[in-house]
């Protein structure tokens, strides 16, 4: 009985750590994607195709995939906003780093199967057409910029409602004197 309970605990721990690893991997992919789209990286469409295929193929369930999509997009938006706020500072360095990633050595098969650079093969739960995971004609940068502007407008409106906006303007006016 002790062995059954111990092995059950080990199995549950490994399952939860695998789930955490998947979400962490997807978060990192999203962050890098946000940097790539913000800096107009030339290899961005290829990156996005492979990253989305990983997101779909590596998920063990529809629920995990949905959670992964949320984590990926949130990290991507945060990275984009960070670079946008910095005035696209360091984009040359980011592009150089972006274009040299190991992910570009990943082989993506039409069925969604991935062969990673380390030789690991990831089979999708259900075969899908990998060529349809990313529409290269979609202007993602414009969409993210619009989303970013909407967030800033909401924050500005909330600050105005709370009276903070006027205090910020007054402080900026005093600082500029």
N, C-alpha and C positions, 0 to 999 in steps of 0.2 A: 504493500500500500504506500509506503514511504517513497518508493522508487517511482510509482505512478504520479504522485503529487509533485515530486521533485522534477520529473521530466515534463509534466504539464506546466510548471512554473518556468522552466527553461524555454519551453516552446513558446509560451506567451511573451516572455521577455524578448526572445529573438524576433517574434512577429512585430512587437511594438517598436523595436529598434530598427527593423527593416522598413517599417512605415515611416519612422522619423528620418531614416536615411533617404528615402524616396522624396519626402517633402523638402528636406534640406538640399538635395541635389537639384530639385525643381526650382527652389528659391534661388540658388546660385545661378542656374541657367537664366532665370528671369532677370536677375540683376545685371548679368553680362549682356543680355539682350537689350535691356534699357539703355546701357551705355552705347551699344552698337548703333541703335536707331537714333540716339541723340547726336552722335558724332558722324552720322551718315557713312558708316563703315561699308566698304565696297562688298564685302563678303556677308553682309547681314542677311540677305534672303536665304543663302545656303545655311547659315547658322540657325535661322528661325525654323527652317524646314526640319532640320535634324533635332533641334531642341523640342519642337512640338511632337515629333515622332517618338522621342524618348518619353515625353510626358504621357502619351497615349499608351505606348507599348509596355512601359515599365510598371504601370499601375496594375494592382492586383484585383481591383474592383471598380465599378462605375463610380462609387462614392469616393474612393481614393483618387480617382482621376479628376473628379469634380473639385475636390479639395486641392489637388495639385494645380489645376488650372487657375483657381483663385489665388493660391500662393505665388504662382509664376507671374500672373498679371499684376499682382500687387507689388512684387519686387521689381518688375520691369518699370512700372509707373514711378516708383520711388527713385530708381536710378535715373530715369529720364528727367524727373523734376530736379534732382540734385544737380545734374549737369546743366540743365537749363538755367537754374538759379545762379550757377557759377559763371554764366555767360559763355558756356561751351569751352571753358578753360581746359587745357590739356588734351584736347581732342586728337591732336597728332599722335601723342603718346598712347592714348587709349586705342586708336585705330591700329597702331603698330602691334600692340599687345593682342588686340582682338583678332587680327588677321593671322596670327601665329598659333592659334589654339589647337589643341589635340582633337577637339570635336570635329574638325574638318577632315580628319583621317577616318571618321566613322563611315562605315558602308551601310547605306539605307537601301533595303530591297523594296520592291513595289508592294509587297504584302504587309509592310510595316515592320518586318524583322530588321534588327539592327546588329551589326557586328562592330563592337567597340574597338578602339585602337589597341587595347590590352588583350584582345582576342575573345573577350566575353561576348556571348550571343544573347540578345534579348528578344524573346518571342512575344508577340502581342497576344492578348487573351483571345481576340477575334481578329482575323485578317481584315485589313482595310486598305484603301488605295492611298499610299503614302504621298502620291503626287498632289493630293487634294488637301493636305493639312495646312498649307500656307498659300494664299493668293498673292503672288508677287506684284500684281497691279494695284493692290490696296495701299493707299497712302497712310501708313501707320503713324508717321511722324506728325502729320497734320491733325490726325485724330487725337494723339497724345497731347499736342499743343493746345487743342481746344479743351480737352479734359483738364489740363493744368490751369488754363485761364478760368474755367468754371470753378475750380477749387479755390483759386485766389479771390474770385468775385464773391463766393460764399463766405470766405473768411473775412473779407473786407466788410460785407454786409453785416455779419455777426459782430464785428468790432464796432461798427457804427451804431448798431442797436445797443451795445453795451456801453457806449460812450468812450470806448478806448481809442477809436480811430481819431477823434478830435485831439485827444491827449498826445497821440503819436505825432500828428501833424504839428502840434505846438512845440513838441520837443525837437522835431526836425528843424523847425523854423528858428528856434533858439540856437541850435547847433550850427546852423548855416550863417549866423550873424557874424 
